[in-house]
Amino acid sequence: MIRLSPRDLPGSAGQDSTWSNPAKISRKVRELAHRSHRALKADAKPHVPVSSGSEESRQDLRDLRIQLARLQQKIHALGLGGLVPWIDALKRLVETRLNSTEKEELG
């Protein structure tokens, strides 16, 4: 019997292999959905005085926006039609919230 390690399998190296595995895509969708929910819920609280936590929150939203953009590209590229409206709307929500927090900082 031949035994192969995961690194011996075709397409197992590199970032693209992550996106060809349905379980990994599903895990990434759940992770980013959960992070987005927490970030949007936390930032939706009534206006709280700006603190060092605000900058941390904005940085989290920026990171989330980048990761959502990558996931959005992959979902569109893979033609996962059922997820397209969801990822597009979620990315817009995060971008809107990030833009409003940055405007509050300047204003």
C-alpha positions as CSV (number, residue, x, y, z in Angstrom):
1,M,0.0,0.0,0.0
2,I,1.3,3.4,-1.0
3,R,1.0,6.2,1.6
4,L,1.1,9.8,0.6
5,S,1.5,12.8,2.9
6,P,-0.7,15.8,2.2
7,R,2.3,17.7,0.7
8,D,2.7,14.8,-1.9
9,L,-0.8,15.3,-3.2
10,P,-1.3,17.4,-6.4
11,G,-2.4,20.9,-5.7
12,S,-1.7,20.7,-2.0
13,A,0.9,23.4,-2.0
14,G,0.2,27.1,-2.1
15,Q,-2.8,29.3,-1.3
16,D,-4.9,28.2,-4.3
17,S,-5.3,24.7,-2.9
18,T,-7.2,26.2,0.1
19,W,-9.8,27.5,-2.3
20,S,-10.3,24.2,-4.1
21,N,-11.3,22.4,-1.0
22,P,-15.0,22.8,-0.1
23,A,-14.4,22.1,3.6
24,K,-11.8,24.9,3.8
25,I,-13.9,27.3,1.9
26,S,-16.8,26.5,4.2
27,R,-14.6,27.1,7.2
28,K,-13.4,30.4,5.9
29,V,-17.0,31.5,5.1
30,R,-18.1,30.6,8.7
31,E,-15.0,32.3,10.2
32,L,-15.5,35.6,8.3
33,A,-19.2,35.6,8.9
34,H,-18.6,35.2,12.6
35,R,-15.9,37.9,12.7
36,S,-18.1,40.2,10.7
37,H,-21.1,39.7,13.0
38,R,-18.9,40.4,16.1
39,A,-17.3,43.5,14.5
40,L,-20.5,45.0,13.2
41,K,-22.4,44.3,16.4
42,A,-19.6,45.8,18.5
43,D,-19.4,48.9,16.4
44,A,-23.2,49.4,16.3
45,K,-23.3,50.3,20.0
46,P,-24.3,53.9,20.8
47,H,-21.6,56.5,20.4
48,V,-18.9,55.8,22.9
49,P,-16.0,58.3,23.4
50,V,-13.1,57.6,21.1
51,S,-10.5,55.4,22.9
52,S,-7.5,53.3,22.0
53,G,-10.0,50.4,21.5
54,S,-11.4,52.4,18.6
55,E,-8.2,52.2,16.7
56,E,-8.0,48.5,17.4
57,S,-11.6,48.2,16.1
58,R,-10.8,50.1,12.9
59,Q,-7.8,47.9,12.3
60,D,-9.9,44.8,12.8
61,L,-12.4,46.1,10.3
62,R,-9.6,46.9,7.8
63,D,-8.2,43.4,8.2
64,L,-11.7,41.9,7.8
65,R,-12.3,44.0,4.7
66,I,-9.1,42.6,3.1
67,Q,-10.0,39.0,3.9
68,L,-13.6,39.5,2.7
69,A,-12.3,40.9,-0.6
70,R,-10.1,37.8,-1.1
71,L,-13.0,35.5,-0.3
72,Q,-15.3,37.5,-2.6
73,Q,-12.8,37.1,-5.5
74,K,-12.6,33.4,-4.9
75,I,-16.4,32.9,-4.6
76,H,-16.9,34.8,-7.9
77,A,-14.0,32.9,-9.6
78,L,-15.4,29.5,-8.5
79,G,-18.9,30.5,-9.6
80,L,-20.5,29.8,-6.2
81,G,-23.7,31.6,-7.2
82,G,-25.5,31.0,-3.9
83,L,-22.8,32.8,-2.0
84,V,-22.3,35.8,-4.4
85,P,-25.1,38.0,-3.0
86,W,-24.1,37.2,0.6
87,I,-20.4,38.0,0.2
88,D,-21.1,41.1,-1.8
89,A,-23.6,42.4,0.8
90,L,-21.3,41.5,3.7
91,K,-18.3,43.2,2.2
92,R,-20.4,46.4,1.6
93,L,-21.6,46.4,5.2
94,V,-18.1,46.1,6.5
95,E,-16.8,48.8,4.2
96,T,-19.7,51.1,5.1
97,R,-19.0,50.6,8.8
98,L,-15.3,51.2,8.3
99,N,-15.9,54.4,6.3
100,S,-18.2,55.7,9.0
101,T,-15.8,55.0,11.8
102,E,-13.0,56.7,9.9
103,K,-15.2,59.8,9.3
104,E,-16.1,59.9,13.0
105,E,-12.4,60.0,13.8
106,L,-11.8,62.9,11.4
107,G,-15.0,64.8,12.4
